Amino acid sequence: MTATKNIHLSDTDYRKLAGILASMKRKGNLRAPHLRTLQEELTSAVIVPEGEVPEEIVGMGSTVQYRNSLTGAVASATLVFPAEADADKGKVSVLAPLGAALIGETVNTEVRCLAPDSTWTMEILSVEH
């Protein structure tokens, strides 16, 4: 999947995420399609000063409620950096397919999630910071 729209990120989230992806690229660990797409999206991201990110934007630490467009199931996830990920607590890494699909997106948009064996679409229902 190629980046089709500009995601919005705080300057802090952008710097941290760009650093992580640059390190992964140097080590040859950007093979997964969702990571390559995330890296592409970073090149055209709208960078917003910390504290000025609109409330409807998914950022690091946001809890997102979303609907799987295929099944209709509603779920939620809190977006975190890899070291904080904990599936049992609903904390999803920004480098996981779901996290990479959500970061920088807005409420009431449909987003494609590139999972290892499939691609599915979700609708972002709400974001809490």
N, C-alpha and C positions, 0 to 999 in steps of 0.2 A: 504494500500500500504506500502510495506517495502522500506526502503532506498536502492537504487540500485547503487548509485554512490556517490562519495565524492563531496560535495559542497565546494566552496571557500569563505571565509569570512575574512574581516579585523579583527585584534585583537580587535579593539574597538566595531565593530558590533557584534562580537562573545560574548564579555563580556556582553553587554547590552541585547542581545537577550537571552543568557543563564540565566541571572538574571530574566528577565520577565517570562520565561518559568518555572524556578524553583519556583518563587512566585505563579504562576498559579497552579503548581502541588501541592504545599503545601495546597492550597485552594480547591483542587479537581476539578479544571477547565480545565483539559487536556483531556476531553472526546472526543472531535471532532477528527475524523481520521486525518485531515490535520495537526492538532497541534501535535498529537502523532508522525506523520511522520517527522515533522520539528524537534521535539526533538531527534528522532533517527538520523536524518542527522547531528545534531550538535555534536553527539558523535564521528562521524568520519570525521568531517569537516577539511579541510585544512586551517589552520590559517596563515594569511599573515600579516606582519607588515603594519600598517597604511601608506598609500602613496605608497605601493608596490603592490597593487592589480591590476592585469592586466585589461586593458581597456575593454575587452570583458566580464568581470564578472559583474553580477548584484549585486549591493550592496545597502545599505540604501541611499536614495536620488537619486538613478538612475532613469532615465526615460527610460522605456522599450517599444519598439514597438514589438507587437506579432501578429501572425495570428492564429485564431481559426481553427484547422485542420478539424473540422466537418463542419463549415459553410463557411470557407474561409475569413471571416471578419477580417480586420486588425484594431487593436486598440492600444492605448498606456496607460501607467499607470506610475505614479511616486511612488516608494516604500518608505514608511515612517513608523515611529513607531506609535503605536495606537493613541496617543494623537494628532497627526498631521493629521490623516486621514480625508479626505474631498472628498466624491464622486463627488461633483459638480466641483471640481478643478482637478479631475483625480488622487488624492492622495489616494493610497491604502495601508491599514495597512499590515505590514508584518505578522500579525496574521490572516488576512482574507485568505480564500482559495487561491485566486489568488496570494497574496503576499507571502504566505508560499511556493507556487509552484515556484515562480520566484527567491527568494533569493539565492544567491550563484551560480546560473546557468550561462551558457555562451551563447553567440551569436551562432546562427546556430544549436541549439539543440532543440529537442522536449521534452516537459515536460508535465506530467500529472497533472491536477488540480482536486483536490478532492472537489467538491462542495457538499452542503448538500444533494441534490437529484440526483446527477449524477457525472460522471467523464468524463472530456474532455481533449483533448490534444491540446497543442499550440506549435507553433514554434517561438522561440525568433529570431526576425529579426534584431534588433539593440539595443544598450545600449548607453545612454548618461549620463555622470557624471556631 
